Amino acid sequence: MALRLLEYIVTLGVLLLLSWSTVSQTTTVTGTVKDASTGEALPFVKIYFKGTKIATSTNFEGKYKLESYYASDSLVAHLVGYGKITKFVQKDKAQTINFELTDAVSDLGPLVVTGNKKDKRDDPAWELWKNVQKYKKINDREKLVAYQYETYNKVEFDLNNLTEKFTNRKVFKPFDFIFDNVDSTEEKPYLPLFMTESLSDFYYRKSPKSEREYVKATQISGVKNESVSQFMGDMYQNVNIYDSRISVFGKSFISPLSGTARLYYDLFLVDSTNIDGYWCYKLTFLPKRKQEPTFTGEIWITDTSYAVKKVRAAVAEDANINFVQELVVEQEYDQVDKEVWMLTEDKLFVDLYLTDKTMGFYGRKTTSYRDFVINQPKPDEFYQGGQNIFVADDVNDKPDSFWEEHRHHQLTEKEQRIFDMMDTLETIPQVQTYVDIVTLFVTGYKEFGKVEIGPITKIISSNPVEGFRLGFGLRTSNQFSTRLEFSGWGAYGFTDKIFKYRGGFRYMVSKQPRQVLAGSYKYDVEQLGLGSGAISEDNMLSSIARRRPIRSFALINESELSYDHEWFPGFNSKVIFNWSQRTPHPNGNLIYERHDINGNVHNINYLTNSEVSFHTRFAYDEKFVSGEFDRISLGTKYPVLNARYSYGIPDFLNGNTEYHKATFSIRHWFPVGILGWSSYRFEVGKYWGSVPYPLLEIFDGNETYYFMTTAFNTMNYFEFVSDAYATGRFTHHFDGFFLNRIPLFRKLKWREVISVKAAVGSFDSKHEDVMELLPNMHTLRAPFVEASVGIENIFKILRVDLIKRLNYLDNPDIIKWGVRARFDVDF
């Protein structure tokens, strides 16, 4: 009986919550209007929300009902011959309000005439803006319980700023026909190069918040990749003018409808007219100051609902953003349901360039929305799962008849020629040659049929232990297989006269969901304290940028087998078995030794270890661009979580250490409005057992002049070791917030950046019973801290930091101050 009662209470509670969720979107008022003297019902009484044009009238029985998203906090009843009565309204609730009207003649008081001096602060433009703010949440589509629509996207990229000298080059003679498509009607002649169109269905639910998009069809000139198809829909190309901040190429720009717009814009009310049956007011907006992340443009506001009808916004000409000469957004909104305004047409134009004298690109996007369904959510199971973008199996295989029937806007003759031209270019051998050259510089590999040679950055390098090192590598290409890849690498040091080699495979068990089985073996050198984000020692850049000779190398035999299962994009689990044997390099200064209870020193010739690890990574809403084997993460606006557990297996394949290790890390980046953006990363870890120092946490150091974002740039390699630790780093990019206010630096468009990194840890002396620490290795008695201040965007490609080491200043061979640089290309 008690269980049944509990079930009824829970059910009633859920129903009440659902009911509240439904009615909280609107304000509903019902009631009756009567004559105060006679009690008779009064018909034709005007009932309206004060300050709005939302109104109704009572019927012959004096009853009324008024319902709206746009309610004010007061309700007025008025009938000619009677006095007005105003009563308080509770917004977003259903309620009953009755009125009793009094004869207006008996209610007349003395007539008072007063003067009215207009307050200069009452600017009509800002008064209209205030009403937009008041109704912003109501007009923003995020208020709806649910909505869905069909999206049609058309994207075009053009090569612009073409010169006659360029088009007449001999290298282009084999495909002169492409220049027949040059359009010279604009200020900069341009050549259409690439075009896509897509059709998708988009679904939104407010609570719990869920989004789903089903990409039904894509047509991409020159590209047949389902991974690319997922970015052709609506979720990656939508600007919401109601947002306080609008992201433009990763930079946060202040919206003219932001609550802080007064601080950044001058607003002017310049016109009014009827647009599609709605009376609208035109506002123009201009930045108050130069080089701030703002727009210029105009916006049309409806007079009753204060919803946006049209907007045209262009990034301010002098905004501190690289490679963007012009960016314009044009949008049009329509009332698709009662008091529901939705974006129906969206256009984006961008002009990208390196310098005024070089060629650049036009990007054009045209999007339309139709077939809206409002406040009719799908069943809960429709929104389940972590994946929110789905691509149809035949997404790239739709016939021309499909597009002719389903396009929202038919292609122009010029647009159709783009598809035809790209199909022709794919058949020309010279084009593939140029594609191969670009691929070589991007990936480091050059394809020769079924094999690829590379990477080119590791062909030549040098270090004091190996001397001049020459390497050669290859792997199978997609022509060999799109599921199985073999790779190999060989290198020879001319000083140590030792041949090193690697080999491995990757097998795609499944691509949907992604499941990868991989194995590898290597015999190579290893540098302790070199982080995963650092430049490897066999990279030619490391050879050039090294600030002091490195001799602490080990020779490592290592085998690894792993299985990676992705449950949905951004969430994967991985199991790894690793066997390794490390030996100090004969030309180096690395030693393995221990002391017995009598104080005698024993050399350890090699360290053998067998380890199994379980790794889980979660990055909500992370997206990737994928090839057949490799993929590039486009990141996520949410924190990225990593957890890993490792177990050292004793007496298995001669493994001689038993230990447990657990680590957890979190990293995240987030915008801070016009102050730029911040990023942070924290990691904690702990070892259990007696473990030799090469297997413990050796904090990532950096002994090059290249600035490492993931390492401690004033810490030497293998300088500090711990068995329980925590590290953290915080970086803030001001994006020119201060320098933009200094006239000289404003022209340079330099940007400020600050960073602080810290590490804390402990060390149990029992580990030295297994293996002694090296003379130059230390444990952490207090937190290690370094801080830096820098300038980025120098020549648009360079970042330079001044770094200060704040403690452990007495350690040998360290630097207290340092200047480091890195290449950073960013908008």
C-alpha positions in Angstrom: 0.0 0.0 0.0 2.8 2.4 0.9 4.5 1.7 -2.4 1.4 2.4 -4.3 0.9 5.7 -2.4 4.5 6.7 -3.2 4.0 5.9 -6.9 0.9 8.1 -7.0 2.8 11.0 -5.3 5.8 10.7 -7.7 3.4 10.5 -10.7 1.5 13.5 -9.5 4.8 15.4 -9.0 5.9 14.6 -12.5 2.6 15.7 -14.0 2.8 19.0 -12.1 6.3 19.6 -13.3 5.3 18.8 -16.9 2.3 21.1 -16.5 4.5 23.9 -15.2 7.0 23.4 -18.0 4.2 23.8 -20.5 2.5 26.9 -19.1 5.6 28.7 -18.0 6.2 29.6 -21.6 3.1 31.8 -21.8 1.0 34.1 -19.7 -2.7 33.2 -19.8 -5.3 35.5 -18.2 -9.1 34.8 -18.2 -11.9 36.7 -16.4 -15.1 38.6 -16.5 -15.8 42.4 -16.7 -19.0 43.8 -15.0 -20.5 47.2 -14.3 -19.6 48.1 -10.7 -23.0 49.7 -10.1 -25.4 47.2 -11.7 -23.3 44.0 -11.8 -24.3 43.5 -15.4 -21.8 41.9 -17.8 -20.1 44.4 -20.1 -19.4 43.3 -23.7 -16.8 44.9 -26.1 -14.5 45.9 -23.3 -10.9 46.2 -24.5 -8.5 44.1 -22.5 -4.7 44.5 -23.2 -1.3 44.1 -21.6 0.0 47.6 -20.7 2.7 48.9 -22.9 1.9 46.5 -25.7 -0.5 46.1 -28.6 -1.6 42.6 -27.4 -5.3 42.9 -26.8 -8.7 41.3 -26.9 -12.4 42.2 -26.2 -15.0 40.7 -23.9 -17.9 38.7 -25.5 -21.6 39.3 -24.8 -21.3 37.6 -21.5 -18.4 39.9 -20.5 -15.8 37.1 -20.6 -12.4 37.3 -22.1 -9.2 35.3 -22.5 -5.8 36.7 -23.3 -2.7 34.6 -23.9 0.8 35.7 -25.0 4.5 35.2 -24.7 4.9 39.0 -24.7 2.9 39.8 -21.6 3.7 42.8 -19.4 3.2 42.9 -15.7 -0.1 44.9 -15.9 -3.4 44.3 -17.5 -5.7 47.1 -18.5 -9.5 47.1 -19.0 -11.1 50.0 -20.9 -14.5 50.9 -22.3 -15.6 54.2 -23.6 -17.8 55.9 -20.9 -16.0 54.0 -18.2 -12.7 54.6 -16.4 -9.6 52.5 -17.1 -8.6 49.9 -14.5 -5.2 48.4 -14.3 -4.4 45.2 -12.4 -1.1 43.4 -11.7 -0.3 40.3 -13.8 1.9 37.4 -12.8 4.0 36.6 -15.9 4.3 33.0 -17.2 1.3 31.8 -15.3 -2.3 31.0 -15.8 -4.6 33.2 -13.7 -8.1 34.7 -13.4 -8.5 38.5 -13.2 -12.0 40.1 -12.9 -12.8 43.7 -13.5 -15.6 46.0 -12.2 -15.8 49.3 -14.2 -17.1 52.5 -12.9 -19.0 55.2 -14.8 -16.4 57.7 -16.0 -18.6 60.8 -15.4 -18.8 60.2 -11.6 -15.1 59.7 -11.4 -13.9 62.9 -12.9 -11.5 64.9 -10.7 -10.0 68.4 -11.1 -8.2 69.1 -14.3 -4.5 69.8 -13.8 -2.3 71.2 -16.6 1.4 70.7 -16.3 4.4 71.4 -18.6 6.6 68.6 -19.9 10.3 69.1 -20.4 11.8 66.3 -22.5 14.7 64.6 -20.7 17.7 64.6 -23.0 18.5 61.1 -21.8 15.3 59.7 -23.4 16.9 58.7 -26.7 14.2 57.0 -28.8 16.8 54.5 -30.2 17.8 53.3 -26.8 14.1 53.2 -25.7 13.4 50.8 -28.5 16.6 48.9 -27.6 15.3 48.6 -24.0 12.1 47.0 -25.3 14.1 44.6 -27.4 16.0 43.6 -24.2 12.7 43.2 -22.4 11.3 40.8 -24.9 14.6 39.1 -25.9 14.1 35.9 -24.0 10.6 35.7 -25.4 11.6 36.3 -29.0 14.7 34.0 -28.8 13.8 30.6 -30.1 15.5 29.0 -27.1 12.3 29.8 -25.1 10.3 27.1 -27.0 9.6 23.7 -25.6 10.7 22.2 -28.9 11.0 23.0 -32.5 12.1 21.4 -35.8 12.7 22.5 -39.4 14.4 21.6 -42.6 17.6 23.4 -43.5 19.1 24.0 -46.9 22.7 25.2 -47.0 24.7 26.4 -50.0 28.4 27.3 -49.5 30.7 28.7 -52.1 34.5 29.5 -52.0 36.1 31.7 -54.6 39.7 32.6 -55.3 39.8 36.4 -55.5 42.3 39.3 -56.3 43.3 37.5 -59.5 45.7 39.4 -61.8 46.2 38.9 -65.5 49.8 38.1 -64.8 48.7 35.3 -62.6 46.2 33.8 -65.0 48.7 33.8 -67.9 51.3 31.7 -66.1 52.5 28.7 -68.1 51.7 26.4 -65.1 48.0 27.0 -65.8 48.1 26.3 -69.5 46.8 22.7 -69.1 43.6 23.9 -67.6 43.0 27.4 -69.1 39.3 26.6 -69.2 38.8 27.3 -65.5 39.5 31.0 -66.1 36.5 31.2 -68.3 34.6 31.3 -65.0 36.3 34.4 -63.6 33.8 37.1 -62.5 35.2 40.6 -62.9 32.0 42.5 -62.0 33.1 43.0 -58.4 36.0 45.1 -57.1 38.3 42.1 -56.9 38.0 39.6 -59.8 37.3 36.2 -58.5 37.3 32.6 -59.7 34.7 30.1 -58.2 36.6 27.1 -56.9 34.4 25.1 -54.5 30.8 24.7 -53.8 28.6 22.6 -51.5 24.9 22.2 -50.9 23.2 20.2 -48.2 19.7 19.3 -46.9 19.1 18.4 -43.3 16.4 18.1 -40.6 17.1 19.8 -37.3 15.4 19.1 -34.0 15.6 21.0 -30.7 14.2 20.2 -27.2 14.5 22.6 -24.3 14.3 20.3 -21.3 16.4 18.4 -21.0 18.2 20.3 -23.6 18.9 18.2 -26.7 19.7 18.8 -30.4 19.7 16.4 -33.3 20.5 17.0 -36.9 20.0 14.5 -39.7 22.0 15.4 -42.8 19.9 13.9 -45.6 21.9 14.9 -48.7 25.1 16.7 -49.6 26.7 17.6 -52.9 30.3 18.7 -52.5 32.4 19.6 -55.5 35.7 17.6 -55.4 35.0 16.0 -52.0 33.3 12.7 -51.2 33.8 12.4 -47.4 31.0 11.6 -45.0 33.1 13.2 -42.2 33.0 16.5 -44.1 29.3 16.1 -44.7 28.5 16.4 -41.0 29.6 20.0 -41.1 27.4 20.9 -44.0 24.3 21.2 -41.9 22.9 23.8 -39.7 24.7 23.3 -36.4 28.0 24.8 -37.5 26.9 27.8 -39.5 24.3 29.5 -37.4 24.7 33.0 -35.9 22.1 33.9 -33.3 21.7 37.7 -33.2 20.1 37.5 -29.8 23.2 36.0 -28.2 25.2 38.6 -26.1 28.4 37.4 -27.8 28.8 36.1 -31.3 31.7 33.9 -32.2 33.5 35.0 -35.4 36.4 32.7 -36.3 36.9 31.8 -32.6 36.8 35.5 -31.4 33.9 36.8 -29.3 32.2 39.8 -30.8 29.7 41.9 -28.8 26.2 41.7 -30.3 24.3 45.0 -30.7 21.5 43.3 -28.8 23.8 42.4 -25.9 22.8 43.7 -22.5 26.1 45.6 -22.4 25.7 47.1 -25.9 25.6 50.7 -24.5 29.3 50.4 -23.6 30.3 49.6 -27.1 27.8 51.0 -29.6 26.2 54.2 -30.7 22.6 53.6 -31.7 20.3 55.7 -34.0 16.6 55.4 -34.9 16.6 56.4 -38.6 13.4 55.0 -40.3 10.2 53.0 -40.0 8.1 51.2 -42.6 5.9 48.2 -43.2 7.7 44.9 -44.0 5.6 41.9 -44.8 2.7 43.3 -43.0 4.6 44.3 -39.8 5.4 47.9 -38.9 9.1 48.0 -38.2 11.6 50.5 -36.9 15.2 50.7 -38.3 18.1 51.0 -35.9 21.7 51.6 -37.1 24.6 50.8 -34.9 28.2 51.9 -34.9 31.2 51.1 -32.6 32.1 53.7 -30.0 35.8 52.9 -30.2 38.2 51.6 -32.8 39.5 48.0 -32.9 37.0 46.5 -30.4 35.2 43.3 -31.3 32.1 45.0 -32.6 29.9 45.3 -35.7 28.5 48.0 -37.8 25.1 47.7 -39.5 21.4 48.0 -39.2 18.5 46.1 -37.7 14.7 46.2 -38.2 12.5 45.7 -35.1 8.8 45.0 -35.2 6.7 47.5 -33.2 4.4 45.1 -31.3 6.5 42.1 -30.3 9.9 43.9 -30.6 11.3 40.9 -32.4 14.1 41.2 -35.0 12.7 41.2 -38.5 15.9 41.9 -40.5 19.5 42.5 -39.6 22.7 43.3 -41.5 25.9 43.3 -39.5 29.4 43.6 -40.7 32.6 43.1 -38.6 34.0 46.6 -37.8 36.6 47.4 -40.5 39.4 47.9 -37.9 38.6 45.0 -35.6 41.6 43.1 -34.3 41.0 39.9 -36.3 43.5 38.4 -38.8 43.1 37.6 -42.4 39.5 38.8 -42.5 39.0 41.9 -44.7 35.3 41.8 -44.6 32.6 39.7 -43.0 28.9 40.4 -43.4 25.9 38.6 -41.9 22.4 39.2 -43.3 19.3 37.5 -41.7 15.6 37.6 -42.0 13.1 36.4 -39.4 9.4 35.5 -39.9 6.5 34.7 -37.5 6.1 31.0 -38.3 3.5 30.4 -35.5 1.5 32.5 -33.1 4.0 34.8 -31.4 6.9 32.6 -32.6 9.6 34.3 -34.6 12.2 32.1 -36.4 15.2 32.7 -38.6 14.1 31.9 -42.2 16.9 33.3 -44.4 20.6 33.6 -43.4 23.4 34.8 -45.6 27.1 35.1 -44.7 29.9 36.7 -46.8 33.6 36.7 -45.8 36.6 38.0 -47.6 39.8 36.3 -46.5 43.3 37.4 -47.4 47.0 37.2 -46.3 48.0 40.6 -47.5 46.4 43.2 -49.8 48.8 42.2 -52.6 48.1 38.5 -52.5 45.3 36.4 -53.6 42.5 35.6 -51.1 39.2 33.9 -50.8 35.6 34.8 -50.8 33.3 32.6 -48.7 29.6 32.8 -49.3 26.9 30.9 -47.4 23.2 31.0 -48.1 20.8 29.2 -45.7 17.1 28.9 -45.7 14.7 27.3 -43.3 11.2 25.9 -43.8 8.7 23.3 -42.7 8.7 24.5 -39.0 7.0 22.4 -36.3 6.7 24.3 -33.0 6.3 22.9 -29.5 5.8 19.3 -30.6 8.8 17.4 -29.1 9.6 13.9 -30.2 9.5 10.9 -27.9 12.3 10.7 -25.3 14.0 7.9 -27.1 14.5 10.1 -30.1 16.9 12.3 -28.2 18.8 9.5 -26.4 22.5 8.9 -26.9 25.5 11.2 -27.0 25.6 11.6 -30.8 23.8 14.7 -32.1 24.7 14.7 -35.8 23.7 11.8 -38.1 24.6 11.4 -41.7 22.5 9.3 -44.1 24.3 6.3 -45.7 23.5 7.6 -49.2 24.2 11.3 -48.3 26.6 11.8 -51.3 24.6 9.7 -53.8 21.4 11.7 -54.4 20.5 12.0 -58.1 20.0 15.3 -59.8 16.3 14.8 -59.8 16.4 14.8 -55.9 18.1 18.1 -55.8 15.8 19.7 -58.4 12.9 18.7 -56.2 14.2 19.5 -52.8 16.4 22.6 -53.2 14.9 25.6 -51.5 16.6 27.8 -54.1 17.5 26.6 -57.6 21.1 26.9 -58.7 22.1 29.7 -61.0 23.8 28.9 -64.2 27.1 30.0 -62.7 26.7 27.8 -59.7 26.0 24.8 -61.8 29.2 25.5 -63.8 31.2 25.2 -60.6 30.1 21.6 -60.1 30.9 20.8 -63.7 34.3 22.5 -63.5 35.4 20.6 -60.4 34.4 17.3 -62.0 36.6 18.1 -65.0 39.5 19.2 -62.8 39.6 15.9 -61.0 40.5 14.2 -64.3 43.6 16.4 -65.0 46.9 14.8 -63.7 48.6 18.2 -63.0 45.9 19.0 -60.5 46.6 15.9 -58.5 50.3 16.8 -58.5 49.5 20.2 -56.9 47.2 18.4 -54.4 50.1 16.0 -53.5 52.4 18.9 -52.9 50.0 20.6 -50.5 49.3 17.3 -48.8 53.1 16.8 -48.3 53.4 20.0 -46.4 50.3 19.5 -44.3 50.7 15.8 -43.4 54.4 15.3 -44.0 53.8 12.3 -46.3 54.1 11.9 -50.1 52.0 9.2 -51.7 53.4 6.8 -54.3 50.6 4.5 -55.3 50.0 2.0 -52.5 52.7 3.5 -50.2 53.4 6.9 -48.6 56.9 8.2 -47.7 57.5 10.4 -44.7 57.3 12.3 -42.4 59.7 14.8 -44.0 60.3 16.5 -40.6 62.1 13.4 -39.3 64.4 12.6 -42.2 67.3 14.6 -40.8 68.2 15.5 -37.2 71.1 15.4 -34.8 71.9 15.2 -31.1 75.1 14.7 -29.1 74.5 11.0 -28.4 73.6 9.8 -31.9 75.3 12.5 -33.8 74.0 13.1 -37.3 70.8 11.0 -37.7 69.3 10.0 -41.0 65.8 8.5 -41.1 63.4 7.0 -43.6 59.8 5.9 -43.2 56.8 4.7 -45.1 53.3 3.5 -44.6 50.6 2.0 -46.8 48.2 4.4 -48.5 44.4 4.3 -48.9 45.0 2.7 -52.3 46.4 -0.3 -50.4 43.5 -0.5 -47.9 41.1 1.8 -46.2 40.8 -0.6 -43.2 44.4 -1.9 -42.7 47.5 0.3 -42.5 51.1 -0.9 -42.1 53.9 1.5 -41.2 57.7 1.3 -40.8 60.6 3.5 -40.0 64.4 3.2 -39.9 67.1 5.6 -38.7 70.8 5.5 -38.3 73.1 7.5 -36.0 76.5 8.2 -37.5 78.1 8.7 -34.1 76.6 5.8 -32.1 76.5 3.6 -35.2 73.3 2.0 -34.1 70.4 1.3 -36.4 67.0 2.1 -34.9 63.7 0.9 -36.3 59.9 0.9 -35.8 57.0 -1.0 -37.2 53.3 -1.1 -36.7 49.8 -1.6 -37.9 46.3 -0.1 -37.5 43.1 -2.1 -38.3 39.7 -0.3 -38.4 37.5 -2.9 -36.9 34.5 -0.6 -37.4 34.1 3.0 -38.5 30.6 3.5 -37.1 31.2 3.4 -34.2 34.9 3.9 -34.5 36.9 0.9 -33.2 40.6 0.6 -33.8 43.0 -2.3 -33.1 46.6 -1.2 -33.3 50.0 -2.7 -32.6 53.6 -1.5 -32.8 57.2 -2.3 -32.0 60.2 0.0 -31.8 63.9 0.0 -31.0 64.9 3.7 -30.6 66.2 6.3 -28.3 64.1 7.9 -25.5 64.6 11.2 -23.7 63.3 11.2 -20.1 61.0 14.1 -19.1 59.9 14.9 -22.6 56.2 15.5 -22.6 53.7 14.2 -25.2 53.2 17.8 -26.5 57.0 18.5 -26.9 59.0 18.3 -30.1 60.5 14.9 -30.4 64.3 14.6 -30.4 64.3 13.1 -33.9 62.6 16.2 -35.3 64.8 18.6 -37.2 63.3 21.6 -35.3 64.4 20.2 -32.0 68.0 19.9 -33.4 67.9 23.6 -34.4 66.2 25.0 -31.3 67.9 23.1 -28.5 69.5 25.4 -25.9 72.0 22.9 -24.5 73.4 19.4 -25.4 71.2 16.5 -24.2 72.9 13.2 -23.3 70.4 11.5 -21.0 69.1 9.1 -23.6 68.0 5.5 -23.1 67.7 2.8 -25.7 64.2 1.3 -25.6 62.7 -1.9 -26.9 59.0 -1.4 -26.8 55.9 -3.4 -27.9 52.4 -2.2 -27.6 49.0 -3.5 -28.4 45.8 -1.4 -28.0 42.1 -1.5 -28.7 40.2 1.7 -28.9 36.3 1.8 -28.8 34.4 5.0 -29.3 31.0 4.8 -27.8 30.0 8.0 -29.5 32.0 11.0 -30.8 33.9 12.5 -27.9 33.6 9.5 -25.6 36.0 6.6 -26.0 37.6 3.8 -23.9 41.0 2.3 -24.7 42.8 -0.7 -23.3 46.6 -0.9 -23.8 49.2 -3.5 -23.1 52.8 -2.2 -23.1 56.0 -4.1 -22.8 59.3 -2.2 -22.7 62.9 -2.7 -21.9 65.1 0.4 -21.3 68.9 0.4 -21.4 71.1 3.5 -20.8 72.6 4.6 -24.1 76.4 3.8 -24.1 77.2 7.4 -25.3 75.0 9.1 -22.8 75.2 10.0 -19.1 72.1 8.1 -18.0 72.8 5.4 -15.3 70.6 2.8 -13.6 72.0 1.8 -10.2 70.9 0.9 -6.6 72.5 0.6 -3.2 72.2 -2.5 -1.1 71.9 -2.5 2.7 75.6 -2.5 3.0 76.0 0.6 0.9 77.4 -1.2 -2.1 76.5 0.1 -5.6 74.9 -2.3 -8.1 74.6 -1.3 -11.8 71.3 -2.2 -13.4 71.8 -3.1 -17.1 68.3 -2.7 -18.1 64.8 -2.1 -16.8 62.0 -4.4 -18.0 58.3 -3.5 -17.5 55.0 -5.0 -18.5 51.9 -2.8 -18.1 48.2 -2.9 -18.8 46.3 0.4 -18.9 42.6 1.4 -19.2 42.0 4.9 -20.5 38.7 6.8 -20.8 38.3 10.2 -22.5 35.1 12.3 -22.5 34.6 15.4 -24.5 31.0 16.3 -24.8 29.9 17.6 -28.2 33.4 17.2 -29.7 33.5 17.0 -33.5 36.1 15.6 -35.9 37.1 15.8 -39.5 38.1 12.2 -40.3 40.1 10.5 -43.0 40.2 6.7 -43.4 42.5 6.3 -40.4 43.5 9.7 -38.9 41.2 12.5 -37.8 41.5 16.0 -36.5 39.5 17.2 -33.5 37.7 20.5 -34.0 37.4 20.8 -30.2 34.5 21.4 -28.0 33.3 24.3 -25.8 32.9 21.9 -22.8 35.6 20.6 -20.5 37.6 17.5 -21.7 38.0 14.8 -19.1 40.7 12.0 -19.1 41.0 9.1 -16.6 43.6 6.4 -16.7 44.5 3.4 -14.6 47.6 1.4 -15.1 48.9 -1.8 -13.5 52.5 -3.0 -13.7 52.4 -6.8 -14.0 55.2 -8.6 -12.2 56.9 -11.7 -13.5 55.1 -11.4 -16.8 57.4 -11.3 -19.9 60.2 -10.6 -17.4 58.5 -7.6 -16.0 60.1 -6.8 -12.6 57.9 -4.1 -11.1 54.5 -4.3 -9.6 52.6 -1.0 -9.2 49.3 0.7 -9.6 48.9 4.2 -11.1 45.8 6.4 -11.4 45.6 9.7 -13.2 42.8 12.2 -13.9 42.9 15.4 -15.9 40.6 18.1 -17.1 41.2 20.9 -19.6 38.9 23.6 -20.9 38.9 26.8 -22.8 36.2 29.5 -22.6 35.6 33.1 -23.9 35.7 36.1 -21.6 33.9 38.6 -23.8 36.0 41.5 -25.0 38.7 40.5 -22.5 39.6 37.6 -24.7 39.7 33.9 -23.7 41.2 31.6 -21.1 42.3 28.0 -21.0 43.3 25.8 -18.1 44.5 22.2 -17.5 44.7 20.3 -14.2 46.0 16.8 -13.6 46.4 14.7 -10.5 48.1 11.3 -10.3 49.4 8.7 -7.8 51.5 5.6 -7.8 51.3 2.7 -5.4 54.2 0.3 -5.0 58.0 0.6 -5.2 58.8 1.9 -8.6 62.1 2.9 -10.4 62.3 6.5 -11.3 62.0 6.1 -15.2 58.5 4.8 -14.6 57.4 7.5 -12.1 56.1 10.9 -12.9 59.0 12.9 -14.4 57.6 16.4 -15.0 57.7 17.7 -18.5 60.6 20.1 -19.0 61.8 22.0 -22.0 65.4 22.7 -23.0 64.7 24.4 -26.3 64.1 28.0 -27.3 60.7 27.0 -28.6 57.8 27.8 -26.2 55.9 24.7 -25.1 52.4 25.2 -24.0 52.2 21.8 -22.3 55.6 21.8 -20.6 57.4 23.8 -17.9 59.7 26.0 -20.0 62.2 26.9 -17.3 62.4 23.3 -16.0 65.1 21.0 -17.2 64.4 17.5 -18.5 64.1 14.9 -15.7 64.7 17.7 -13.1 61.8 16.7 -10.8 60.2 13.4 -10.0 57.2 12.4 -7.9 55.0 9.5 -7.0 51.9 11.6 -6.1 51.4 14.9 -7.9 49.2 17.6 -9.2 49.9 20.0 -12.0 48.0 23.0 -13.3 48.4 25.6 -16.0 46.3 28.7 -16.7 46.6 30.9 -19.7 44.7 34.0 -20.7 44.7 35.7 -24.1 43.6 39.3 -24.0 43.3 39.6 -27.8 44.7 43.1 -27.7 42.4 44.5 -25.0 45.1 46.9 -23.7 47.3 47.4 -26.7 44.4 48.3 -28.9 44.0 51.5 -26.8 47.6 52.6 -27.5 47.7 54.3 -31.0 51.1 52.9 -32.1 50.4 49.3 -31.0 46.9 49.5 -32.3 48.3 49.5 -35.9 50.5 46.5 -35.1 47.5 44.5 -33.8 49.7 42.8 -31.2 47.9 40.8 -28.5 48.8 40.2 -24.8 49.0 36.8 -23.2 49.8 35.7 -19.6 50.4 32.3 -18.2 51.1 30.6 -14.9 52.1 26.9 -14.4 52.6 25.0 -11.1 53.4 21.5 -9.9 53.2 20.0 -6.5 54.2 16.5 -5.5 55.6 14.0 -3.0 58.2 11.3 -3.1 58.6 8.2 -1.0 62.2 7.2 -0.4 61.3 3.5 -0.8 61.5 4.0 -4.6 65.3 4.5 -4.2 65.6 1.0 -2.8 64.7 -0.1 -6.4 66.7 2.5 -8.3 68.7 5.5 -7.2 67.8 8.9 -8.5 70.3 10.6 -10.7 72.4 13.3 -9.1 70.6 16.1 -11.0 67.1 14.8 -10.1 65.1 16.4 -7.3 61.9 16.0 -5.4 59.4 18.7 -4.7 59.6 20.2 -1.2 57.2 23.0 -2.2 55.2 23.9 -5.4 57.3 24.6 -8.5 55.9 27.7 -10.2 56.7 29.6 -13.3 54.9 32.6 -14.9 55.2 34.3 -18.2 53.9 37.4 -20.0 54.0 37.6 -23.8 53.0 39.2 -27.0 51.3 37.2 -29.7 50.2 37.9 -33.2 53.6 39.5 -34.1 53.5 39.5 -37.9 50.3 37.5 -37.4 52.4 34.3 -36.9 54.7 34.7 -33.9 54.4 34.6 -30.2 57.2 35.6 -27.8 57.1 35.1 -24.1 59.2 36.3 -21.2 59.3 33.5 -18.6 60.3 33.7 -14.9 61.1 30.7 -12.7 59.8 31.7 -9.3 61.5 29.1 -7.0 64.1 26.3 -6.8 66.5 28.9 -8.0 69.5 27.1 -6.4 69.2 23.9 -8.5 72.2 23.4 -10.8 72.2 24.3 -14.5 68.8 26.0 -14.4 67.6 29.2 -16.0 65.8 31.9 -13.9 64.6 33.9 -16.8 64.0 33.0 -20.4 62.7 34.3 -23.7 60.9 31.7 -25.8 59.0 31.9 -29.1 56.6 29.8 -31.0 54.7 29.9 -34.3 51.0 30.5 -33.8 48.6 31.3 -36.6 45.2 32.4 -35.5 42.4 34.6 -36.6 
